Amino acid sequence: MKKILPLFGLLLLFSSALIGQTKSISGTVNDENSGEPLPAVNVFLRSDPTRGTATDFDGKFSLNVPEDATELVFKSVGFEEQEIALGSGNQILTVSLSNIDLRLNTVVVSASKRSEKVLDAPASVTVIGSDKLQTSVALTPIDNLARVPGVDIMKTGLVSANVNVRGFNNIFSGALLTVVDNRFSAVPSLRLNGYQFIPASNEDIERIEVVRGPGSALYGPNSADGVLQIITKSPLDMEVGDYQTTISMGLGLKQNTDTLLEWDAANSAVTSRTYDLGERMVYVPEFRHTGRVSEKFGYKVMGTLQRANDWITYDPREPAIGTPMVTGSIRDGKPFTVDTSIAIFPFERRFEVEKIAGEARFDYQPNPDLKFIVNTGATRGSNLELTGLGAGQAQDWVYWYSQLRVSWKNLFVQYFI
């Protein structure tokens, strides 16, 4: 008996330790609109989807999870997926899921360059409406595509990304044809989809259409890997005499601190500086004003400023900060020729992200069959852009466009630069 009691005590201690490593999460899942309990809702850990359960007929669930679990996901067909942050210890939750507008009769124009229902389109099309856009936080339009099926997004920086819908993604991928209000938005000389240079903001986007299918017959040879169409709002969709002004401010913080290496030109030396939380802020003020003056004429103007500090990293294959650099060219197989008009300068890496953008649009519709649209916009930006040759420093890069569109019945003509 003296030998059995200590062993039994050890087993009790071991069992208590195991129980202490888990916590119990239970609760009820309801329909946000009707308040009715929702059965068969999948409940699982974000970090380990294999650990989960489903609600019963009364919408109730119970699940034991590790003590360090931080996020629980609730997912059901026809409802918005919801994530709940978990604290320490046992919890009883009441979760309400909102209905998803399946938009089975949504009219799209990108698949065939004509109005048609999304179910009749000859390619797989996903539409992101203004209701979803207005409730999301996005530094660039691409941030709205994070949960679109079949879309592969590779983030290459705070505001830069590569997007692919057909085939494998890679750095400097410009295969996806990006169109904004029927005009090509890629940088022509580089075939670069600079999404951070698109002047339009989330507040001004009416919808985004993603065509997962080749569109060469309609858009030309650069659309074999799909089409991304961004459509902005028209001032003529407002009531006559209606004017709207929107001012918004987006703020964010990055939680880590980094050490930045800088070139001190005054002392010809490399200095180091630590970024703290205050310097890691992201802020995006935006202004938009639109109005419909009469039955035939409407206008809108908008502007945005975006500033932040990107993630800091140094590639050992690049020159060290402060290394003397010289520019030149290699052409027609000839040796490297130095550009004598540019003086030797020290190598630097700048991680500041800045975007100053503005846009204006005027719509004139003299009769129901005829419509004229004139719009123009410009963006000046600075950021690091990853390419197939390494990281490129875009400093005060100016992107601008002008566009004229004319619609008469079923005829559409446009000119843009």
Salt bridges, closest charged atoms under 4 A:
GLU80 OE2 - LYS132 NZ 3.92
GLU81 OE2 - ARG46 NH2 2.74
GLU81 OE1 - LYS75 NZ 3.86
GLU83 OE2 - ARG46 NH2 2.43
GLU83 OE2 - ARG147 NH2 3.47
ASP101 OD2 - ARG103 NE 3.92
GLU116 OE1 - ARG114 NH2 3.44
ASP131 OD1 - ARG103 NH2 2.84
ASP143 OD1 - LYS155 NZ 3.42
ASP204 OD1 - ARG288 NE 2.80
ASP204 OD2 - LYS300 NZ 2.85
GLU206 OE2 - ARG207 NH1 3.10
GLU209 OE2 - ARG207 NE 2.72
ASP258 OD2 - ARG280 NH2 2.99
GLU262 OE2 - ARG273 NH2 3.04
GLU279 OE2 - ARG273 NH1 2.70
GLU295 OE2 - ARG292 NH2 3.54
ASP315 OD2 - ARG317 NH2 3.05
GLU318 OE1 - ARG349 NE 2.78
GLU354 OE2 - ARG307 NE 2.79
GLU354 OE1 - ARG380 NH2 3.97
GLU359 OE2 - ARG183 NH2 3.79
ASP363 OD1 - ARG361 NE 2.80
ASP396 OD1 - ARG380 NE 3.96
